[in-house]
Amino acid sequence: MKTDISKFFRASLLKLNPYKSAREEYLSEGRDMILIDANENPFQSSTNRYPDPLQGELKQKISKWKNVNPNQLYLSNGSDEFITQIIMACCEPGRDEIMIVPPTFGMYKVSAQILGIGIIEVPLKPDFKLNTKAIIDSAKENTKLIFIPTPNNPTANNFDPIEIKKIIKSFNGIVVIDEAYIEFSNHESFTKLLEYYPNLAVCQTFSKAQGMAGARLGMAFANPDLINYLNKFKAPYNLNSLTINAALKRINEQVLVKNQVKIILKERKKLEISLRKIKFVESVFPSDANFILIRVDNSLKRYKQLLDYGIVVRNSSKNIFCENTLRITVGLKDENEKLLFVMRKMENL
Ligand SMILES: Cc1ncc(COP(=O)(O)O)c(C=O)c1O
């Protein structure tokens, strides 16, 4: 049975007439045409033409790679853009709200604030597990979206998929599972469950394991009705041709990416062991991502000392349950060794 998910969308936008470029409908026919509709410079270069607004070629390629249908796929200028777009799509400013589960990725809250959308915070348990009952009990009629990143940022742990499924099943709105770090984790992607849960959206990114943070490319996977709806009010050319071409190339380089991930995971393991031996490190939290959260004696002091030695980490201490923590990205072997060398020196400071 097909579920009507339009009830999760903003009623005031359902009838929106989107911007369309004149050539869109003709190019899909594959005909060779003279393009004098968009006021471009006609002299050919790699960027003289506007890119394909719906990124047909890239979607074909990603859908084969990720085993989804092209109509279940939305591409964005980084996951950050998708986060903003889905909030805009589902929440009425001044009335609706999103739910987040702090400590969590900061952009969900920032995007909601910019758009005039309320935020309910349902903190994780102190051991960084989801508080499933509190999440389910706290959802109200105007709660339209729940954002759950797994592996989580900044805590680096995976959440239990069974708990996540309970939330998806019980929530009368869309649950966004943010899999920015999925390549570093041993959990399966939630994209496999898209056909069972029409209110599920999953996002992944080219910014982390895929090594393309500078190109800005996010992928979101969801029910085709939600994708269609998102397409209606995205910026017409939200992905540029340089990014599209770089991504087409990168998808062919997955052996290289897998190898880099393997090296990063090996380095992560070494770092975890060595960090535990540093005197001012009080805990090293288990990681399923490409970063490690540690608790130190005094995070501000240690953060500044590292800066003095030319090393930038993230001070995560302002997050709930993260007092005196630092978040450290796993770097190259030399960088990790330098970090440990400096931290050993800092033991006496
Ligand atoms: C959980 C999570 N989601 C999304 C993003 C943003 O990804 P993108 O670079 O694709 O905007 C990050 C970046 O740190 C993240 O940690």
The ligand as a Tripos MOL2 file, in Angstrom:
@<TRIPOS>MOLECULE
LIG
   16    16     1     0     0
SMALL
NO_CHARGES

@<TRIPOS>ATOM
      1 C1         26.9470   14.6070   11.0940 C.3       1 LIG1
      2 C2         27.3000   15.5640   10.0040 C.ar      1 LIG1
      3 N1         26.4130   15.7840    9.0330 N.ar      1 LIG1
      4 C3         26.6840   16.6270    8.0090 C.ar      1 LIG1
      5 C4         27.8870   17.3080    7.9640 C.ar      1 LIG1
      6 C5         28.1060   18.3000    6.8610 C.3       1 LIG1
      7 O1         28.4370   17.6750    5.7020 O.3       1 LIG1
      8 P1         28.6680   18.5010    4.3540 P.3       1 LIG1
      9 O2         30.1210   18.8330    4.2990 O.co2     1 LIG1
     10 O3         28.2450   17.5250    3.3000 O.co2     1 LIG1
     11 O4         27.8020   19.7200    4.3770 O.co2     1 LIG1
     12 C6         28.8520   17.1120    8.9630 C.ar      1 LIG1
     13 C7         30.1040   17.8540    8.9300 C.2       1 LIG1
     14 O5         30.9090   17.8890    9.8210 O.2       1 LIG1
     15 C8         28.5290   16.2180   10.0100 C.ar      1 LIG1
     16 O6         29.3950   16.0020   11.0060 O.3       1 LIG1
@<TRIPOS>BOND
     1     1     2 1
     2     2     3 ar
     3     2    15 ar
     4     3     4 ar
     5     4     5 ar
     6     5     6 1
     7     5    12 ar
     8     6     7 1
     9     7     8 1
    10     8     9 2
    11     8    10 1
    12     8    11 1
    13    12    13 1
    14    12    15 ar
    15    13    14 2
    16    15    16 1
@<TRIPOS>SUBSTRUCTURE
     1 LIG1         1 GROUP 0 **** ****
